[in-house]
Amino acid sequence: MPRLPIPTAALAPSEGSSSTNPLDDLQQRIAAQRALLAAWQQARDAAQVRYARDIAPLHDTYCALLAQQVQQLDVVSASPGLSKADRAALRALVAEWAGMLASASRAQAQRAEMQEIQRRHAEATAQPGPPPIDEDIEPPDVAAPEPNAAEGGQDDWEADWESARAAADKHRAAHHAARRSRTRAGQAAPAAPSLREVYRRVASVLHPDRETDPAERDRKTVLMQQANRAYAAQDLLGLLELLNEGRTPTAAALLPYQALLATQLAALQREVAAAARAFCDEFGIEATGAHMSPDKAAAPLRAQAQQLRDAIAWQRAALQALPQDADGVRRWLREERAARRH
């Protein structure tokens, strides 16, 4: 579905912590990011239900109405009495709207029909002839203007293309930079133990099978069960407490584990950002910088539904105003040209 300009962003504001223990602080932030990631998944599940129930039927209705308009204008474009300029302008519009439907429609038969209509009218408008409806925009495949010619439409098209290419290059560069940063981080901290390594150290100290005293074996059995739960929850701080059996480790001893937790936090933050971007991509929401959190993710979908209702009402009225003859085409094209300039 085509994106709608609904403000949103990838992440909610960063969570805070009042803890003075660096490991405890990191552990709390990790827990908050895990909760945020789970919330994004819940928001996605709920949005899929809402989309199927509320938005998809509206989208299909709008596409069907626009397809009717394309079909009617396709017939009118062959009417006798049209000037070459009016016919070219009308065909340019038909090609534009048919192309949009060929991409946006969810119905395979409708997409195929619109692709065929677009092909026919795009080929017609590509032939040398008068400009399409908006004189400021050149028809496809027409020879480029002289360097000093004031053809704003072509300049705008080139600017849009360059802007899109620059954005893609920037995104690609950021991705590669992040990957290089992760690689350097891994190379710069070889001493940081993995969670599995910490767990193995705990197991070597607390495993009850090595105890001959029944009471001590029972005590270590309980501790080992706690270690298993901490490992399953990726609770590094809990494992460290078990490893030191209640004793607080020195600051120097904590540094490698602090680096491990920081790496876990950064990975989770990337997952959260990816989940938010995937949400926006899946439901056609364009991020424009405003803060958005999973609990507010339904608002853009409600706005989408209302936009589609408004578009459907407008399209129904537009169908009633479509031209039926050459005189009507001329009037309709003037009105369409004026509307596009505002």
C-alpha positions as YAML, in Angstrom:
chain: A
units: angstrom
residues:
- id: 1
  name: MET
  ca: [0.00, 0.00, 0.00]
- id: 2
  name: PRO
  ca: [1.38, 3.47, -0.83]
- id: 3
  name: ARG
  ca: [2.75, 5.38, 2.11]
- id: 4
  name: LEU
  ca: [0.71, 8.14, 3.64]
- id: 5
  name: PRO
  ca: [2.40, 11.22, 5.18]
- id: 6
  name: ILE
  ca: [1.64, 10.34, 8.79]
- id: 7
  name: PRO
  ca: [4.19, 11.65, 11.32]
- id: 8
  name: THR
  ca: [5.91, 8.96, 13.37]
- id: 9
  name: ALA
  ca: [9.39, 7.84, 14.39]
- id: 10
  name: ALA
  ca: [11.26, 4.67, 15.07]
- id: 11
  name: LEU
  ca: [11.83, 4.88, 18.81]
- id: 12
  name: ALA
  ca: [10.22, 6.12, 21.95]
- id: 13
  name: PRO
  ca: [12.33, 8.42, 24.17]
- id: 14
  name: SER
  ca: [15.20, 6.67, 25.94]
- id: 15
  name: GLU
  ca: [14.44, 5.15, 29.31]
- id: 16
  name: GLY
  ca: [16.13, 6.49, 32.41]
- id: 17
  name: SER
  ca: [17.53, 4.88, 35.52]
- id: 18
  name: SER
  ca: [18.37, 6.13, 38.98]
- id: 19
  name: SER
  ca: [20.72, 3.26, 39.88]
- id: 20
  name: THR
  ca: [24.29, 4.07, 40.92]
- id: 21
  name: ASN
  ca: [25.58, 0.57, 40.11]
- id: 22
  name: PRO
  ca: [26.76, 0.55, 36.46]
- id: 23
  name: LEU
  ca: [25.88, -3.11, 35.99]
- id: 24
  name: ASP
  ca: [22.50, -2.68, 37.64]
- id: 25
  name: ASP
  ca: [21.84, 0.39, 35.50]
- id: 26
  name: LEU
  ca: [22.71, -1.47, 32.30]
- id: 27
  name: GLN
  ca: [20.61, -4.45, 33.37]
- id: 28
  name: GLN
  ca: [17.60, -2.19, 33.96]
- id: 29
  name: ARG
  ca: [18.05, -0.52, 30.58]
- id: 30
  name: ILE
  ca: [18.31, -3.93, 28.91]
- id: 31
  name: ALA
  ca: [15.09, -5.01, 30.61]
- id: 32
  name: ALA
  ca: [13.40, -1.81, 29.41]
- id: 33
  name: GLN
  ca: [14.54, -2.42, 25.82]
- id: 34
  name: ARG
  ca: [13.29, -6.01, 25.96]
- id: 35
  name: ALA
  ca: [9.92, -4.76, 27.17]
- id: 36
  name: LEU
  ca: [9.87, -2.17, 24.37]
- id: 37
  name: LEU
  ca: [10.70, -4.83, 21.78]
- id: 38
  name: ALA
  ca: [7.88, -7.03, 23.07]
- id: 39
  name: ALA
  ca: [5.54, -4.04, 22.99]
- id: 40
  name: TRP
  ca: [6.39, -3.38, 19.33]
- id: 41
  name: GLN
  ca: [5.56, -7.01, 18.51]
- id: 42
  name: GLN
  ca: [2.23, -6.69, 20.33]
- id: 43
  name: ALA
  ca: [1.54, -3.43, 18.50]
- id: 44
  name: ARG
  ca: [2.32, -5.13, 15.18]
- id: 45
  name: ASP
  ca: [-0.06, -8.00, 15.94]
- id: 46
  name: ALA
  ca: [-2.83, -5.58, 16.89]
- id: 47
  name: ALA
  ca: [-2.17, -3.41, 13.84]
- id: 48
  name: GLN
  ca: [-2.42, -6.41, 11.52]
- id: 49
  name: VAL
  ca: [-5.89, -7.11, 12.89]
- id: 50
  name: ARG
  ca: [-6.91, -3.45, 12.58]
- id: 51
  name: TYR
  ca: [-5.49, -3.19, 9.06]
- id: 52
  name: ALA
  ca: [-7.35, -6.27, 7.84]
- id: 53
  name: ARG
  ca: [-10.58, -5.13, 9.50]
- id: 54
  name: ASP
  ca: [-10.59, -1.38, 8.85]
- id: 55
  name: ILE
  ca: [-7.98, -0.24, 6.33]
- id: 56
  name: ALA
  ca: [-7.72, -2.97, 3.69]
- id: 57
  name: PRO
  ca: [-11.44, -2.80, 2.72]
- id: 58
  name: LEU
  ca: [-11.24, 1.00, 2.43]
- id: 59
  name: HIS
  ca: [-8.09, 0.71, 0.36]
- id: 60
  name: ASP
  ca: [-9.77, -1.77, -1.99]
- id: 61
  name: THR
  ca: [-12.83, 0.48, -2.33]
- id: 62
  name: TYR
  ca: [-10.71, 3.48, -3.21]
- id: 63
  name: CYS
  ca: [-8.72, 1.48, -5.77]
- id: 64
  name: ALA
  ca: [-11.96, 0.22, -7.36]
- id: 65
  name: LEU
  ca: [-13.30, 3.78, -7.69]
- id: 66
  name: LEU
  ca: [-10.05, 5.07, -9.16]
- id: 67
  name: ALA
  ca: [-10.02, 2.12, -11.57]
- id: 68
  name: GLN
  ca: [-13.50, 3.15, -12.76]
- id: 69
  name: GLN
  ca: [-12.16, 6.63, -13.42]
- id: 70
  name: VAL
  ca: [-9.21, 5.26, -15.39]
- id: 71
  name: GLN
  ca: [-11.48, 2.99, -17.44]
- id: 72
  name: GLN
  ca: [-13.88, 5.81, -18.28]
- id: 73
  name: LEU
  ca: [-11.11, 8.20, -19.25]
- id: 74
  name: ASP
  ca: [-9.50, 5.44, -21.30]
- id: 75
  name: VAL
  ca: [-12.69, 5.29, -23.39]
- id: 76
  name: VAL
  ca: [-13.07, 9.08, -23.56]
- id: 77
  name: SER
  ca: [-9.47, 9.49, -24.75]
- id: 78
  name: ALA
  ca: [-10.45, 7.79, -28.03]
- id: 79
  name: SER
  ca: [-13.41, 10.12, -28.64]
- id: 80
  name: PRO
  ca: [-13.45, 12.07, -31.92]
- id: 81
  name: GLY
  ca: [-13.18, 15.83, -31.77]
- id: 82
  name: LEU
  ca: [-10.33, 15.99, -29.25]
- id: 83
  name: SER
  ca: [-7.40, 18.16, -30.17]
- id: 84
  name: LYS
  ca: [-3.95, 16.59, -30.16]
- id: 85
  name: ALA
  ca: [-3.01, 18.61, -27.09]
- id: 86
  name: ASP
  ca: [-6.12, 17.57, -25.15]
- id: 87
  name: ARG
  ca: [-5.72, 13.93, -26.15]
- id: 88
  name: ALA
  ca: [-2.06, 13.91, -25.09]
- id: 89
  name: ALA
  ca: [-2.90, 15.57, -21.78]
- id: 90
  name: LEU
  ca: [-5.70, 13.10, -21.09]
- id: 91
  name: ARG
  ca: [-3.53, 10.11, -21.96]
- id: 92
  name: ALA
  ca: [-0.78, 11.36, -19.67]
- id: 93
  name: LEU
  ca: [-3.25, 11.43, -16.78]
- id: 94
  name: VAL
  ca: [-4.62, 8.00, -17.61]
- id: 95
  name: ALA
  ca: [-1.08, 6.57, -17.73]
- id: 96
  name: GLU
  ca: [-0.23, 8.20, -14.39]
- id: 97
  name: TRP
  ca: [-3.31, 6.91, -12.53]
- id: 98
  name: ALA
  ca: [-3.15, 3.46, -14.13]
- id: 99
  name: GLY
  ca: [0.50, 3.19, -13.10]
- id: 100
  name: MET
  ca: [-0.37, 4.11, -9.53]
- id: 101
  name: LEU
  ca: [-3.08, 1.45, -9.42]
- id: 102
  name: ALA
  ca: [-0.80, -1.14, -11.00]
- id: 103
  name: SER
  ca: [1.45, -0.72, -7.95]
- id: 104
  name: ALA
  ca: [-1.13, -0.09, -5.22]
- id: 105
  name: SER
  ca: [-4.01, -2.45, -5.99]
- id: 106
  name: ARG
  ca: [-4.21, -5.69, -4.05]
- id: 107
  name: ALA
  ca: [-6.32, -7.37, -6.78]
- id: 108
  name: GLN
  ca: [-4.21, -9.22, -9.32]
- id: 109
  name: ALA
  ca: [-6.72, -8.85, -12.18]
- id: 110
  name: GLN
  ca: [-7.00, -5.12, -11.53]
- id: 111
  name: ARG
  ca: [-3.23, -4.71, -11.49]
- id: 112
  name: ALA
  ca: [-2.93, -6.55, -14.81]
- id: 113
  name: GLU
  ca: [-5.63, -4.39, -16.41]
- id: 114
  name: MET
  ca: [-4.04, -1.18, -15.17]
- id: 115
  name: GLN
  ca: [-0.61, -2.28, -16.39]
- id: 116
  name: GLU
  ca: [-2.02, -2.78, -19.88]
- id: 117
  name: ILE
  ca: [-3.78, 0.61, -19.85]
- id: 118
  name: GLN
  ca: [-0.64, 2.31, -18.57]
- id: 119
  name: ARG
  ca: [1.45, 0.68, -21.29]
- id: 120
  name: ARG
  ca: [-0.86, 1.82, -24.08]
- id: 121
  name: HIS
  ca: [-1.14, 5.40, -22.90]
- id: 122
  name: ALA
  ca: [2.51, 5.73, -21.91]
- id: 123
  name: GLU
  ca: [3.51, 4.64, -25.41]
- id: 124
  name: ALA
  ca: [1.12, 7.19, -26.90]
- id: 125
  name: THR
  ca: [2.42, 10.06, -24.77]
- id: 126
  name: ALA
  ca: [6.02, 9.07, -25.53]
- id: 127
  name: GLN
  ca: [5.53, 9.95, -29.21]
- id: 128
  name: PRO
  ca: [6.60, 13.48, -30.27]
- id: 129
  name: GLY
  ca: [3.70, 15.82, -29.72]
- id: 130
  name: PRO
  ca: [2.25, 18.53, -27.47]
- id: 131
  name: PRO
  ca: [3.03, 18.58, -23.74]
- id: 132
  name: PRO
  ca: [0.76, 16.86, -21.20]
- id: 133
  name: ILE
  ca: [-1.71, 18.57, -18.89]
- id: 134
  name: ASP
  ca: [0.84, 20.48, -16.85]
- id: 135
  name: GLU
  ca: [2.93, 22.57, -19.20]
- id: 136
  name: ASP
  ca: [5.69, 22.77, -16.60]
- id: 137
  name: ILE
  ca: [6.30, 19.02, -16.79]
- id: 138
  name: GLU
  ca: [7.73, 17.26, -19.84]
- id: 139
  name: PRO
  ca: [6.13, 14.01, -21.06]
- id: 140
  name: PRO
  ca: [8.21, 10.84, -20.67]
- id: 141
  name: ASP
  ca: [11.00, 10.19, -23.18]
- id: 142
  name: VAL
  ca: [10.82, 13.68, -24.75]
- id: 143
  name: ALA
  ca: [14.23, 15.09, -25.62]
- id: 144
  name: ALA
  ca: [15.80, 17.03, -22.75]
- id: 145
  name: PRO
  ca: [15.61, 20.86, -22.92]
- id: 146
  name: GLU
  ca: [18.58, 23.07, -23.53]
- id: 147
  name: PRO
  ca: [20.68, 23.71, -20.39]
- id: 148
  name: ASN
  ca: [19.36, 27.25, -20.02]
- id: 149
  name: ALA
  ca: [15.73, 26.42, -20.73]
- id: 150
  name: ALA
  ca: [13.34, 27.18, -17.86]
- id: 151
  name: GLU
  ca: [11.69, 23.77, -17.65]
- id: 152
  name: GLY
  ca: [10.89, 23.53, -13.95]
- id: 153
  name: GLY
  ca: [9.19, 20.13, -14.17]
- id: 154
  name: GLN
  ca: [12.28, 18.37, -15.50]
- id: 155
  name: ASP
  ca: [14.44, 20.11, -12.89]
- id: 156
  name: ASP
  ca: [12.03, 19.00, -10.16]
- id: 157
  name: TRP
  ca: [12.10, 15.43, -11.44]
- id: 158
  name: GLU
  ca: [15.89, 15.41, -11.52]
- id: 159
  name: ALA
  ca: [16.01, 16.96, -8.05]
- id: 160
  name: ASP
  ca: [13.64, 14.28, -6.70]
- id: 161
  name: TRP
  ca: [15.76, 11.57, -8.30]
- id: 162
  name: GLU
  ca: [18.99, 12.97, -6.91]
- id: 163
  name: SER
  ca: [17.38, 13.39, -3.48]
- id: 164
  name: ALA
  ca: [16.15, 9.80, -3.47]
- id: 165
  name: ARG
  ca: [19.55, 8.51, -4.62]
- id: 166
  name: ALA
  ca: [21.33, 10.60, -1.98]
- id: 167
  name: ALA
  ca: [19.00, 9.28, 0.72]
- id: 168
  name: ALA
  ca: [19.65, 5.70, -0.40]
- id: 169
  name: ASP
  ca: [23.41, 6.30, -0.43]
- id: 170
  name: LYS
  ca: [23.24, 7.85, 3.04]
- id: 171
  name: HIS
  ca: [21.24, 4.92, 4.39]
- id: 172
  name: ARG
  ca: [23.69, 2.44, 2.84]
- id: 173
  name: ALA
  ca: [26.68, 4.33, 4.24]
- id: 174
  name: ALA
  ca: [25.12, 4.42, 7.71]
- id: 175
  name: HIS
  ca: [24.49, 0.68, 7.55]
- id: 176
  name: HIS
  ca: [28.09, -0.07, 6.58]
- id: 177
  name: ALA
  ca: [29.41, 2.34, 9.22]
- id: 178
  name: ALA
  ca: [27.35, 0.64, 11.91]
- id: 179
  name: ARG
  ca: [28.62, -2.75, 10.80]
- id: 180
  name: ARG
  ca: [32.23, -1.54, 10.87]
- id: 181
  name: SER
  ca: [31.64, -0.02, 14.30]
- id: 182
  name: ARG
  ca: [30.31, -3.33, 15.61]
- id: 183
  name: THR
  ca: [33.34, -5.13, 14.15]
- id: 184
  name: ARG
  ca: [35.76, -2.66, 15.74]
- id: 185
  name: ALA
  ca: [33.93, -2.93, 19.05]
- id: 186
  name: GLY
  ca: [34.29, -6.69, 18.95]
- id: 187
  name: GLN
  ca: [37.99, -6.43, 18.15]
- id: 188
  name: ALA
  ca: [38.66, -3.74, 20.76]
- id: 189
  name: ALA
  ca: [37.26, -5.73, 23.69]
- id: 190
  name: PRO
  ca: [38.54, -9.29, 23.37]
- id: 191
  name: ALA
  ca: [38.68, -9.66, 27.16]
- id: 192
  name: ALA
  ca: [34.93, -9.25, 27.62]
- id: 193
  name: PRO
  ca: [33.51, -12.68, 28.51]
- id: 194
  name: SER
  ca: [30.37, -14.03, 26.92]
- id: 195
  name: LEU
  ca: [27.25, -14.76, 28.93]
- id: 196
  name: ARG
  ca: [27.83, -18.46, 28.32]
- id: 197
  name: GLU
  ca: [31.37, -18.16, 29.71]
- id: 198
  name: VAL
  ca: [30.07, -16.51, 32.88]
- id: 199
  name: TYR
  ca: [27.45, -19.23, 33.21]
- id: 200
  name: ARG
  ca: [30.11, -21.91, 32.85]
- id: 201
  name: ARG
  ca: [32.16, -20.27, 35.60]
- id: 202
  name: VAL
  ca: [29.10, -20.25, 37.85]
- id: 203
  name: ALA
  ca: [28.38, -23.89, 37.04]
- id: 204
  name: SER
  ca: [31.96, -24.91, 37.80]
- id: 205
  name: VAL
  ca: [31.67, -23.29, 41.24]
- id: 206
  name: LEU
  ca: [28.10, -24.23, 42.14]
- id: 207
  name: HIS
  ca: [27.40, -27.55, 40.43]
- id: 208
  name: PRO
  ca: [25.98, -29.84, 43.15]
- id: 209
  name: ASP
  ca: [27.35, -33.08, 41.70]
- id: 210
  name: ARG
  ca: [30.80, -32.21, 43.00]
- id: 211
  name: GLU
  ca: [29.60, -31.97, 46.62]
- id: 212
  name: THR
  ca: [29.77, -34.94, 48.99]
- id: 213
  name: ASP
  ca: [28.02, -33.19, 51.88]
- id: 214
  name: PRO
  ca: [24.22, -33.65, 51.46]
- id: 215
  name: ALA
  ca: [23.38, -30.26, 52.96]
- id: 216
  name: GLU
  ca: [25.88, -28.44, 50.76]
- id: 217
  name: ARG
  ca: [24.64, -30.39, 47.74]
- id: 218
  name: ASP
  ca: [21.07, -29.25, 48.44]
- id: 219
  name: ARG
  ca: [22.21, -25.65, 48.86]
- id: 220
  name: LYS
  ca: [24.12, -25.69, 45.58]
- id: 221
  name: THR
  ca: [21.21, -27.39, 43.82]
- id: 222
  name: VAL
  ca: [19.04, -24.39, 44.70]
- id: 223
  name: LEU
  ca: [21.78, -21.98, 43.62]
- id: 224
  name: MET
  ca: [22.29, -23.86, 40.35]
- id: 225
  name: GLN
  ca: [18.57, -23.62, 39.63]
- id: 226
  name: GLN
  ca: [18.83, -19.87, 40.16]
- id: 227
  name: ALA
  ca: [21.80, -19.79, 37.78]
- id: 228
  name: ASN
  ca: [19.81, -21.65, 35.12]
- id: 229
  name: ARG
  ca: [16.98, -19.14, 35.41]
- id: 230
  name: ALA
  ca: [19.40, -16.21, 35.27]
- id: 231
  name: TYR
  ca: [21.08, -17.64, 32.18]
- id: 232
  name: ALA
  ca: [17.74, -18.21, 30.44]
- id: 233
  name: ALA
  ca: [16.80, -14.60, 31.20]
- id: 234
  name: GLN
  ca: [20.27, -13.36, 30.13]
- id: 235
  name: ASP
  ca: [20.59, -11.82, 33.61]
- id: 236
  name: LEU
  ca: [24.32, -11.17, 33.81]
- id: 237
  name: LEU
  ca: [24.08, -9.35, 37.13]
- id: 238
  name: GLY
  ca: [22.29, -12.32, 38.69]
- id: 239
  name: LEU
  ca: [24.99, -14.68, 37.44]
- id: 240
  name: LEU
  ca: [27.70, -12.43, 38.86]
- id: 241
  name: GLU
  ca: [26.00, -12.38, 42.24]
- id: 242
  name: LEU
  ca: [25.89, -16.17, 42.21]
- id: 243
  name: LEU
  ca: [29.49, -16.35, 41.03]
- id: 244
  name: ASN
  ca: [30.63, -14.20, 43.93]
- id: 245
  name: GLU
  ca: [28.15, -15.80, 46.35]
- id: 246
  name: GLY
  ca: [26.90, -12.50, 47.68]
- id: 247
  name: ARG
  ca: [30.26, -10.70, 47.65]
- id: 248
  name: THR
  ca: [30.54, -7.45, 45.68]
- id: 249
  name: PRO
  ca: [33.26, -7.71, 43.02]
- id: 250
  name: THR
  ca: [35.83, -4.96, 42.57]
- id: 251
  name: ALA
  ca: [35.38, -2.22, 39.99]
- id: 252
  name: ALA
  ca: [38.23, -3.66, 37.91]
- id: 253
  name: ALA
  ca: [36.59, -7.08, 37.90]
- id: 254
  name: LEU
  ca: [33.30, -5.57, 36.73]
- id: 255
  name: LEU
  ca: [34.73, -3.81, 33.67]
- id: 256
  name: PRO
  ca: [34.65, -6.81, 31.28]
- id: 257
  name: TYR
  ca: [31.08, -7.63, 32.31]
- id: 258
  name: GLN
  ca: [30.05, -4.01, 31.93]
- id: 259
  name: ALA
  ca: [31.31, -4.11, 28.34]
- id: 260
  name: LEU
  ca: [29.31, -7.30, 27.72]
- id: 261
  name: LEU
  ca: [26.13, -5.71, 29.05]
- id: 262
  name: ALA
  ca: [26.74, -2.56, 26.99]
- id: 263
  name: THR
  ca: [27.06, -4.73, 23.88]
- id: 264
  name: GLN
  ca: [23.79, -6.48, 24.74]
- id: 265
  name: LEU
  ca: [22.08, -3.14, 25.25]
- id: 266
  name: ALA
  ca: [23.30, -1.77, 21.91]
- id: 267
  name: ALA
  ca: [22.11, -4.92, 20.11]
- id: 268
  name: LEU
  ca: [18.68, -4.64, 21.71]
- id: 269
  name: GLN
  ca: [18.43, -0.97, 20.79]
- id: 270
  name: ARG
  ca: [19.13, -1.89, 17.17]
- id: 271
  name: GLU
  ca: [16.44, -4.57, 17.35]
- id: 272
  name: VAL
  ca: [13.93, -2.08, 18.72]
- id: 273
  name: ALA
  ca: [14.77, 0.43, 16.00]
- id: 274
  name: ALA
  ca: [14.45, -2.29, 13.34]
- id: 275
  name: ALA
  ca: [11.09, -3.40, 14.76]
- id: 276
  name: ALA
  ca: [9.79, 0.17, 14.67]
- id: 277
  name: ARG
  ca: [11.00, 0.70, 11.10]
- id: 278
  name: ALA
  ca: [9.43, -2.61, 10.05]
- id: 279
  name: PHE
  ca: [6.15, -1.50, 11.62]
- id: 280
  name: CYS
  ca: [6.19, 1.75, 9.65]
- id: 281
  name: ASP
  ca: [7.12, -0.03, 6.41]
- id: 282
  name: GLU
  ca: [4.47, -2.72, 6.78]
- id: 283
  name: PHE
  ca: [1.60, -0.32, 7.40]
- id: 284
  name: GLY
  ca: [2.62, 2.50, 5.08]
- id: 285
  name: ILE
  ca: [3.52, 4.97, 7.82]
- id: 286
  name: GLU
  ca: [6.15, 7.54, 6.90]
- id: 287
  name: ALA
  ca: [8.51, 8.53, 9.73]
- id: 288
  name: THR
  ca: [8.95, 12.32, 9.87]
- id: 289
  name: GLY
  ca: [10.66, 12.76, 13.22]
- id: 290
  name: ALA
  ca: [7.85, 12.97, 15.77]
- id: 291
  name: HIS
  ca: [8.14, 10.64, 18.76]
- id: 292
  name: MET
  ca: [6.01, 7.52, 18.66]
- id: 293
  name: SER
  ca: [5.81, 4.59, 21.02]
- id: 294
  name: PRO
  ca: [4.15, 1.18, 20.59]
- id: 295
  name: ASP
  ca: [1.21, 2.14, 22.79]
- id: 296
  name: LYS
  ca: [0.45, 5.03, 20.42]
- id: 297
  name: ALA
  ca: [0.95, 3.07, 17.20]
- id: 298
  name: ALA
  ca: [-2.79, 2.78, 16.56]
- id: 299
  name: ALA
  ca: [-3.18, 6.54, 16.05]
- id: 300
  name: PRO
  ca: [-1.52, 6.64, 12.59]
- id: 301
  name: LEU
  ca: [-3.70, 3.72, 11.50]
- id: 302
  name: ARG
  ca: [-6.83, 5.57, 12.58]
- id: 303
  name: ALA
  ca: [-5.60, 8.58, 10.62]
- id: 304
  name: GLN
  ca: [-4.97, 6.35, 7.60]
- id: 305
  name: ALA
  ca: [-8.50, 5.01, 7.75]
- id: 306
  name: GLN
  ca: [-9.96, 8.52, 7.92]
- id: 307
  name: GLN
  ca: [-7.81, 9.68, 5.01]
- id: 308
  name: LEU
  ca: [-9.12, 6.78, 2.94]
- id: 309
  name: ARG
  ca: [-12.73, 7.57, 3.85]
- id: 310
  name: ASP
  ca: [-12.20, 11.16, 2.75]
- id: 311
  name: ALA
  ca: [-10.51, 9.99, -0.45]
- id: 312
  name: ILE
  ca: [-13.40, 7.63, -1.21]
- id: 313
  name: ALA
  ca: [-15.97, 10.40, -0.77]
- id: 314
  name: TRP
  ca: [-13.94, 12.70, -3.02]
- id: 315
  name: GLN
  ca: [-13.48, 9.98, -5.66]
- id: 316
  name: ARG
  ca: [-17.21, 9.23, -5.79]
- id: 317
  name: ALA
  ca: [-17.87, 12.88, -6.52]
- id: 318
  name: ALA
  ca: [-15.05, 12.97, -9.09]
- id: 319
  name: LEU
  ca: [-16.61, 10.07, -10.99]
- id: 320
  name: GLN
  ca: [-19.82, 12.04, -11.40]
- id: 321
  name: ALA
  ca: [-17.88, 14.95, -12.91]
- id: 322
  name: LEU
  ca: [-15.94, 12.99, -15.54]
- id: 323
  name: PRO
  ca: [-16.25, 14.33, -19.11]
- id: 324
  name: GLN
  ca: [-18.24, 12.48, -21.75]
- id: 325
  name: ASP
  ca: [-17.33, 14.42, -24.92]
- id: 326
  name: ALA
  ca: [-14.65, 16.69, -26.40]
- id: 327
  name: ASP
  ca: [-16.09, 19.88, -24.91]
- id: 328
  name: GLY
  ca: [-16.32, 18.25, -21.51]
- id: 329
  name: VAL
  ca: [-12.73, 17.04, -21.76]
- id: 330
  name: ARG
  ca: [-11.48, 20.56, -22.40]
- id: 331
  name: ARG
  ca: [-13.33, 21.95, -19.38]
- id: 332
  name: TRP
  ca: [-12.30, 19.03, -17.18]
- id: 333
  name: LEU
  ca: [-8.64, 19.36, -18.17]
- id: 334
  name: ARG
  ca: [-8.66, 23.07, -17.32]
- id: 335
  name: GLU
  ca: [-10.09, 22.29, -13.88]
- id: 336
  name: GLU
  ca: [-7.60, 19.48, -13.33]
- id: 337
  name: ARG
  ca: [-4.72, 21.72, -14.37]
- id: 338
  name: ALA
  ca: [-5.87, 24.45, -11.98]
- id: 339
  name: ALA
  ca: [-6.25, 21.95, -9.11]
- id: 340
  name: ARG
  ca: [-2.72, 20.62, -9.61]
- id: 341
  name: ARG
  ca: [-1.23, 24.08, -9.48]
- id: 342
  name: HIS
  ca: [-2.66, 24.75, -6.01]
...
